[in-house]
Amino acid sequence: MDDGDGALTLELQAYQVAKNAINYRGSHPCPACGIIMNPVEYMYTKLGVCPDCGEKRRQARINRKMV
């Protein structure tokens, strides 16, 4: 990266921007209910659904196991 031209800071910033562009996929609709999830919600959901739908799925699973 450091090629001696004095632009190491800018090169590191450009690298971080490129890395973020790969990780950031934008807002997505929930496949279950259709509401738009923000990128943070989408990134941290394991099921790929919004937090409300995920909670409903977990509660339904608990109810099935309790029967």
Secondary structure by P-SEA (a helix, b strand, c coil): ccccccaaaaaaaaaaaaaaaaacccccccccccccccaaaaaaccccccaaaaaaaaaaaaaaaac
